[in-house]
Amino acid sequence: MIHNPEIECMSREDMRALQSERLIKTVKRCYENVPFYKRKMDEMGVKPSDIKSIDDIHKLPFTTKTDLRDEYPFGLQAVPHSEVRRIHASSGTTGKPVVDTYTENDLKCWAEGVARCMAVADIGPGDTVQVSYGYGLFTGGLGAHDGAAMRGAVQLPTSAGNTEKQIMLMQDFGSNALACTPSYAMHIAEAIHASKVVSINKMKLRAGFFGAEPWTEGMRKEIEEKLQIKAYDIYGLTEMSGPGVGGECECQDGTHLWEDMFFPEIINPDTLEPCKPGEFGELVFTSLTKEAMPILRYRTRDLTRLIYEPCKCGRTAVRMDRILGRSDDMLIVRGVNVFPSAVEAILTEFPAFQPYYFITVDRVNNEDTFDVDIELKPEFFTQDLGEQMKYLKPLYERMVSVMGIKPNLHVRPPYGIERSMGKAKHVKDLRNFKG
Ligand code: DLL
């Protein structure tokens, strides 16, 4: 079902007109209320009156994560604090967190974005949405919570962690949908199948809204089979409110972006020029309805492409291909560019292997090493090295041919690779510590 057909199925011309109207307002709001944007626009010699339609977006300055950190905590805020109702922040492993603040209307728009994602699975009154994203400063928990509320569904705020209890409640309360990271969904699925207390056949789950980290088609298949659900991608980032910047429809063929609120562009990260339609590059967003912290041309560092062909579902909103990874997650090993998620994509082609992996990159005798920990599924696990080789050889060959790099593969015992309850950590790059 479509949550907001008027917007989600709007003609492209009407959408451009709406975007133009909202961009003009946003630019004015930024210029008049945020010294950072006034300075940047003045430096470029751009005035709000130069922005007459969405086609003028290229005249505007970019915003980077460094800008957000420099303006920490409220430098980019465009309203007095008395109008702010909530603050979220992304943890970030280094430096200051990235902060977002929300007016009443920002919270409403945010919930609307998530509600559109959940409506795809007909989530509504009587349905229970188990929210197993972390609650707190992270936007996942409360974002999914408010989206479920807007759909009139029952919100079950279990948060992340305490997996045994999660699955007990999932069965006892009859949860119909699960919202969490795909890696936690896998972990939950595994725990259900290992449990003597609960059974997947007694569950009422029918859908999952998974995001906050890259995941592959192979992972989707595993989760869908194990949990007996339809697994939908949900995308978002703190800087644009949180989850619900876009979501997959029932066709599961690309993630629709809610362009009336977040205008997407794809740029070449080196030249900063727009890419041709359909080309891969860096995703950039301009917020079109945010009041408290509007953002112009935010460089997400997420690498993907936009799909403009109409979708069979009837929604006209542009679709985004799966995120390949973030440009800052890309490893360069022996001169070869490697996206960690490529390992997951390959692992899921081989039924004997779990989709879990952990990469360690190091430099020994001036040469990069690339070690990958993997797990055989319990039913295939063996300590016999000859037997292991039977599974490892084709995997190794596939990795060399797809990734162009020879890995050292290490089979860990079942559960030997740490399970994640939030965003999974897949890489340790020891070269960073060696200078
Ligand atoms: O992860 C918001 C979110 C919560 C999205 C729950 C979806 C579900 P941040 O912590 O600021 O916000 O991280 C944002 O996570 O730039 C992407 O690199 C990555 N990401 C988010 N969703 C997806 C997805 C939340 N569906 C960063 N696929 C983004 C791939 C994703 N990567």
Residues whose N, C-alpha, C, O or C-beta is under 5 A from the ligand:
A	BS01	DLL	S90 T139 G140 F210 G211 A212 E213 P214 W215 D233 I234 Y235 G236 L237 T238 G242 P243 T300 D302 I323 R326
